[in-house]
Amino acid sequence: MKKKTTISLDTLKAMRRGGREAEMQLLGPGFHSSTRQHKSKKTYTRKQKHKNMND
């Protein structure tokens, strides 16, 4: 059996805060979805940045 380890709330909060800061440095500010479905190339879009790719 695994031993249960106790982690204080302060330690847990510090670990979460460190994880958030590392993610912000990696991805930049704002919300970033971590579970996004793959978008097909054939999906129609009117955005200009996608129109230039098909030239």
DAVENMO-V783262 format. One record per residue. RES is the residue in one letter. SS is DSSP state (A for helix, B for strand, O for the rest). NEAR is the number of other ideal C-beta (glycine too) atoms within 10 Angstrom. D_CENTER is the distance of its C-alpha to the mean C-alpha in whole Angstrom. Layout:
RES | SS | NEAR | D_CENTER
RES | SS | NEAR | D_CENTER
This chain:
M | O | 3 | 34
K | O | 4 | 31
K | O | 4 | 31
K | O | 5 | 30
T | O | 5 | 28
T | O | 5 | 28
I | O | 8 | 25
S | O | 8 | 26
L | A | 7 | 24
D | A | 8 | 24
T | A | 10 | 23
L | A | 10 | 20
K | A | 10 | 19
A | A | 11 | 19
M | A | 11 | 17
R | A | 10 | 14
R | A | 10 | 15
G | A | 10 | 15
G | A | 10 | 11
R | A | 10 | 10
E | A | 10 | 12
A | A | 10 | 11
E | A | 12 | 7
M | A | 12 | 9
Q | A | 8 | 11
L | A | 8 | 9
L | A | 11 | 7
G | O | 8 | 10
P | O | 6 | 11
G | O | 6 | 10
F | O | 5 | 7
H | O | 11 | 4
S | O | 6 | 5
S | O | 6 | 4
T | O | 4 | 8
R | O | 7 | 10
Q | O | 6 | 13
H | O | 4 | 15
K | O | 8 | 17
S | O | 7 | 20
K | O | 7 | 22
K | O | 5 | 25
T | O | 7 | 23
Y | O | 6 | 25
T | O | 9 | 24
R | O | 6 | 26
K | O | 7 | 23
Q | A | 7 | 25
K | A | 7 | 22
H | A | 12 | 23
K | A | 10 | 27
N | A | 8 | 27
M | A | 7 | 25
N | A | 6 | 28
D | O | 4 | 31
